[in-house]
């Protein structure tokens, strides 16, 4: 693996702070870039095409699936999400680390395909009650969507045992520092090999 980058994959239930942690890590570390996923869901306020996601139609997404474009893809909450294989390979071969913000299903697919180059980190909420409070505070979903997210979150948490590391986000700065330490650990191991 000498001279190759790593894929650092963060997964967590919605409302755990995973996306905020990703932004903090990207702002404070060099030689790491975000993976921009493709999705069929509608953009949220302030989200930009090509920056947050590549927003495409279901028909376009299904064509990309047929053409084996994705290293992983999943259907979540009735929308598709996927990560480009070519993008990940290009960055790894240039010794650039990639930070991925994806669901557990996608994380485990990438781990299977990329082996030791992929490091999976599950971001755990401090408690189910705190997670529910954070999701309600967003105020972006109907009661039905909220109930669906809570049910999905419980399912996601059970998969945390399949991850390389679990970081509890009861304090953003502390969680960020734990994740940064893991990234530095893998970089130093790579430099020694």
N, C-alpha and C positions, 0 to 999 in steps of 0.2 A: 504493500500500500504506500510505499515511500513516494513522496512527491504528489500525492493525490489529496484532494479535499475530502470533507465529510458532509453528510446530510444530517443535520440536527433537526429532528422532527418533534414538534410540540403538538400534543393532542390534549383535549380537555372538553368537558361539557360546556355548552354556551353559558356565558356569564361568569366564568371562572377567572377571567383576566388574561387569558392566553394571548389574544391579539395585542393587548397593551404591553404585555411582557415582550412579545416579538419586536414591537416598535422600540422599546427601551434598549433591547439587546442590539438591534441594528444601529441605533444612534450612538451607542457607546463602544462598539467593537469594530475593528478593521478586518478586511479580508473575509467578510461574510455578507452574503446578499440574500434578499428574500426570494422565495419561489412564488411566482404569481400564477395562481390557479385559474383554470377556465371554469365558468359556471353558467348555468341557464337561469339562475334567479335574477330578479330585478335588482338594480343597484339601490343601495340605501343612500340617504342624504350624505353628501360629501364624498362618496366613493367614486373613483375615476377608473374608466376603462384602461387597462394596461398598467395601472398603478396598484390598485387593490385586487382586481380580478380582470380577466378577459371575459366580458359579458357577451355570450353568444346564444343563438337559438338552440332549441332542442334538436332540430334537424341537423344543424352544423355540428353539434356535440356528437350525435349518433354517427355522423360520417367520420369524425375523428376517431371514435371507438373502433369502427370497422377498419380504419387504416392503421391501427395499433400505435396511435400517437401518444397514448397516455401510459406512464409508468404505474399509475393508479388512477382509479376513478370510482365514484360511488354515486348512488342516488340517495339524497338526504332531504327530508321534508319535501318530497315531490320535485326536487330539482337535482340536476347533475352537477358534480364537481370533479375536476380532474387535474393531474399534474403532468406536464410535458416531459417525456423521456429525453428528448434531444437537449432540452435546457439543462437538465440535471447532469447528463453525461458531459456536456461541454464545460460546465463549471468544475466538476470533479477533476477532469483531465487538465484543467488550468490551475489546480491546487487552490481553488476557491471554495470555501465552505458555503453551504446553502442552508438557510433556515426555512423550514416548512411549517405552516400553520394549517394542519389538516385533521380530519376526524380519525378515530382509532382504526377503522377499517382500512383506510388509505395508508395510515402509518405502518400497519402490519404487512400490507401488500408490498410497500417499498422496502421494508426490512427484509422480506423474503427475497426480493429481486437484487438488492444491493449488498446484502450481507453485512460485513463488518464496517463498510463505508457509511452505513446508516445507524444513527444513534437515536433511539426512541425515548422521549421524555414525556411522561404523563403529568399534567398540571392538575392537582386535586384541589377542590374547594375545601375550605376549613370545615364545613358541615353542609348538610342538605338544606338546613334552614337558611344559612347564609347565602347559598346559591339561589334559593327561591327569592330571597330579599333582593339580590342583585338583579335578577331577571325582571322582577316586578318594577324595580326602580327605572329600568330602561324605558318602560311604557311603550314598547314598539309592537307588542303582539296582542291579539285577541285572547280571551280566556281559553279558547280551544287550542290555539297555538302555544300558549303558555303551558297548558297541561301536557301537550305533546312534547314540548322541550323538556319538561321535568321527567317524563317517562323515558325519553331518549337519554337524558343525563344519567339516570340510574343504570341503564344498559351500558353506557360508555364507561362508567366507573368500574363495573365488573371486569372490563377488559384491561384495566390498569396493571393487573398481575402479569400480563404478557409484555410489558414494556421494560426497557433496560433500567430506567430510573423513574421514581415518583417524587415530585416536588410539590409540597403543600403551599398554596398561595394564601396564607393568612396575613402576609405583609408583602406588598409588591417589590420593594427594594430588596428584601431578604430573598425572595423567590428569584428575582433577577440575578442576584449575586451567586446563588446556587447554580443556576443554569450557566452563567458565564464561567464559573469554576469548572463545570463539566466540559465545556467547549475547550477551555485552556488545557485541561487534562489530556484530551484527545489530540490536540495540536502538539503538545510536548511529546507525547508518545510517538506521533507521526514523525517529528523532527529527529527523534533518536533512532528510528528504524532505517 
